[in-house]
Amino acid sequence: MNEHQATERLDEFLSFYNNLSQNNLDSLHHLYAANVEFIDPVHHMLGLEQLQQYFSHAYARLSSCHFVATSKIANESQGCLSWIMTFTHDAIGNGKAISVHGCSVVHWDSEGKIAYHRDYYDLNEMVLEHIPLLGWVTKKIKQKMANNASTQTT
């Protein structure tokens, strides 16, 4: 497999997620191995069944979700995709569009299915900043930390 074919896998991965919905969760087995390990800042799960349950819950109140790739690198066994996810969810940010920067690291098995998937993103950027009181508190903490850092470097 050459580099172009490897990055095409990431394009297929991105396309899959841009088309994923509550109505087609049964298609996860086309992308993921039965024994997939999935990790994100909140969850760690093993197996396709747990992953389907996770997405069923996650997509239940999701109004929209779209990913745009910002960079990608891959070889025959693994890939890394940096992205910006823009989503709307009725329980987060009053249903307004929220954009989050993140990165997915995936490892493919010998059959070309994803056996390992880890997402990195700022949970603050995704959720906490959009909860009224908590959002205010986290912004104040960030400002305080930034002010402390700038006074220490000058």
DOGUMAR-970986 format. One line per 8 residues: their letters; for each residue x, z, y of N, C-alpha, C. Coordinates in steps of 0.05 Angstrom, whole numbers. Example, Ala and Ser with C-alpha at 12.3 -4.5 7.8 and 13.67 -1.06 7.14 Angstrom:
BEGIN
as> 264:156:-114:246:156:-90:264:156:-66; 257:142:-45:273:143:-21:258:157:1
end
This chain:
BEGIN
mnehqate> 17:0:-24:0:0:0:18:0:25; 12:-18:43:28:-19:68:15:-2:89; 29:1:112:20:18:133:-7:9:144; -11:-17:147:-37:-28:157:-60:-20:138; -56:-22:112:-77:-15:93:-83:15:94; -61:31:98:-65:60:100:-81:68:125; -75:55:148:-91:62:172:-119:51:170; -124:30:154:-151:20:150:-168:42:136
rldeflsf> -155:58:119:-170:80:106:-180:100:128; -164:105:148:-173:122:170:-195:109:186; -194:83:189:-216:69:203:-242:72:187; -240:70:160:-264:74:143:-274:102:145; -256:121:146:-263:150:148:-278:154:175; -268:143:196:-281:146:222:-308:133:222; -310:109:211:-336:95:210:-356:111:193; -347:123:171:-364:139:154:-376:162:171
ynnlsqnn> -359:176:186:-369:199:202:-387:190:225; -382:167:236:-399:157:257:-426:149:247; -429:145:221:-455:137:210:-467:160:194; -454:182:191:-464:204:176:-488:217:189; -508:224:173:-532:237:184:-544:254:161; -565:268:169:-580:284:149:-591:267:127; -596:241:133:-609:223:114:-590:211:93; -563:212:98:-545:200:79:-523:218:69
ldslhhly> -528:244:68:-508:263:59:-501:259:29; -519:246:14:-513:241:-14:-491:220:-17; -483:208:4:-461:188:2:-433:200:5; -432:226:9:-406:239:12:-388:234:-12; -399:231:-35:-383:227:-60:-368:200:-59; -376:182:-42:-361:156:-40:-335:161:-25; -333:181:-9:-309:186:8:-292:209:-4; -306:229:-15:-292:254:-23:-290:257:-53
aanvefid> -268:269:-62:-265:276:-90:-283:299:-97; -290:302:-122:-308:324:-130:-296:351:-125; -270:353:-125:-256:379:-121:-244:382:-93; -256:368:-74:-245:368:-47:-242:396:-35; -220:400:-20:-216:424:-5:-220:417:24; -239:430:38:-245:425:66:-241:450:82; -226:447:104:-220:470:121:-224:462:150; -237:479:165:-239:476:194:-236:503:207
pvhhmlgl> -237:506:233:-232:533:245:-252:554:236; -274:547:225:-294:567:217:-297:569:186; -293:547:172:-300:546:143:-276:539:126; -277:547:101:-259:539:80:-275:536:55; -278:512:45:-295:508:22:-281:490:1; -290:494:-23:-279:478:-45:-302:464:-60; -299:439:-64:-318:424:-80:-338:408:-63; -347:387:-74:-365:369:-60:-392:382:-55
eqlqqyfs> -401:399:-73:-427:412:-70:-427:430:-45; -406:446:-42:-404:463:-18:-402:446:8; -388:424:6:-385:406:29:-412:394:37; -428:386:17:-454:375:23:-472:396:35; -471:421:26:-487:443:37:-479:448:66; -453:448:71:-442:452:98:-453:431:117; -451:405:109:-461:384:127:-491:384:130; -505:392:109:-534:394:111:-542:414:132
hayarlss> -528:436:132:-534:457:152:-525:447:180; -500:436:182:-489:427:207:-506:405:220; -516:387:205:-531:364:216:-560:370:219; -570:393:211:-599:399:213:-609:398:241; -593:408:260:-602:410:288:-585:393:307; -568:376:295:-551:358:310:-567:334:319; -567:329:345:-582:306:356:-566:281:354; -540:283:360:-522:260:359:-494:269:355
chfvatsk> -477:251:344:-449:258:340:-434:231:338; -413:228:354:-397:204:353:-368:211:357; -351:197:342:-322:201:343:-309:176:354; -288:180:371:-271:159:381:-243:167:373; -229:149:360:-201:154:352:-183:152:377; -164:170:379:-145:169:401:-117:162:390; -112:168:365:-87:160:352:-90:164:322; -74:149:307:-76:152:278:-49:144:266
ianesqgc> -43:158:244:-19:152:228:-25:157:199; -15:140:182:-22:143:153:-1:130:136; 0:141:111:15:127:90:-3:126:66; 8:120:42:-9:116:19:-23:141:9; -13:165:16:-24:190:6:-37:208:26; -32:203:52:-44:221:72:-46:207:99; -63:219:115:-67:208:142:-74:230:162; -70:223:187:-76:241:209:-90:225:231
lswimtft> -113:234:239:-130:220:258:-136:239:281; -127:233:305:-135:248:329:-160:235:340; -178:252:350:-204:241:358:-216:257:381; -236:245:393:-254:259:412:-282:257:400; -293:280:394:-321:280:384:-339:287:407; -360:271:410:-381:277:430:-407:281:415; -419:305:419:-443:311:404:-463:325:422; -488:325:413:-509:340:425:-523:357:404
hdaigngk> -528:382:410:-540:400:391:-559:418:407; -583:421:398:-603:436:413:-596:465:418; -578:477:401:-571:505:404:-545:510:419; -532:488:427:-506:491:441:-507:476:467; -501:489:489:-500:476:515:-526:464:524; -548:476:517:-575:467:525:-580:438:517; -568:429:496:-572:402:487:-557:380:502; -539:388:520:-523:369:535:-500:359:518
aisvhgcs> -491:335:524:-468:324:509:-443:340:514; -429:346:492:-404:362:493:-383:345:479; -360:343:492:-337:329:480:-315:348:473; -305:344:449:-284:362:437:-261:345:427; -237:352:434:-213:339:423:-206:352:397; -198:336:377:-191:347:352:-173:328:336; -168:337:312:-150:322:294:-159:327:265; -160:307:249:-165:310:220:-141:302:204
vvhwdseg> -133:318:186:-112:312:167:-125:309:140; -120:286:127:-132:281:100:-110:273:81; -115:281:55:-98:272:33:-115:258:13; -107:235:4:-122:219:-15:-111:224:-43; -129:225:-63:-121:227:-91:-114:199:-101; -107:198:-127:-99:172:-139:-121:152:-140; -146:160:-137:-169:142:-137:-177:134:-109; -162:143:-89:-167:136:-61:-189:153:-48
kiayhrdy> -197:175:-61:-217:193:-49:-203:216:-36; -216:227:-16:-204:250:-1:-205:275:-18; -182:286:-24:-180:311:-39:-175:335:-21; -165:330:3:-160:351:22:-167:341:50; -182:357:65:-190:349:92:-189:375:109; -172:374:130:-170:396:148:-174:386:176; -193:399:190:-199:392:218:-187:414:236; -174:405:257:-163:423:278:-178:417:304
ydlnemvl> -190:437:316:-202:434:342:-205:461:354; -210:461:380:-213:486:395:-242:495:393; -247:517:379:-274:527:376:-286:536:403; -268:545:420:-277:551:447:-289:527:461; -275:505:460:-284:480:472:-310:470:460; -313:475:434:-337:465:420:-361:482:424; -358:508:422:-381:526:422:-381:548:443; -360:564:443:-360:589:459:-363:584:489
ehipllgw> -350:563:500:-353:558:528:-381:550:537; -398:544:517:-425:534:523:-446:555:519; -438:579:512:-456:602:509:-455:617:536; -478:620:549:-478:630:577:-458:653:584; -462:676:574:-444:699:581:-416:695:569; -416:687:544:-390:683:530:-373:662:543; -386:640:552:-372:619:566:-359:628:591; -373:645:607:-362:656:631:-338:673:625
vtkkikqk> -340:690:605:-319:708:597:-294:693:588; -298:673:570:-275:658:560:-261:642:583; -276:632:602:-264:618:625:-248:637:641; -258:661:646:-243:681:661:-217:689:647; -218:692:621:-195:699:605:-174:677:607; -183:652:604:-165:629:607:-152:628:634; -168:633:655:-157:633:682:-136:654:686; -142:678:676:-123:701:678:-97:694:663
mannastq> -99:683:639:-75:676:624:-59:654:638; -73:634:650:-59:613:664:-45:624:689; -58:642:703:-46:655:727:-22:671:719; -24:686:697:-1:702:688:22:685:680; 16:663:666:37:645:657:51:632:681; 36:624:702:48:611:725:65:630:741; 57:655:743:73:675:758:98:683:743; 98:680:717:122:686:701:143:664:702
tt> 134:639:707:153:617:707:164:611:735; 153:624:756:163:620:783:181:642:792
end
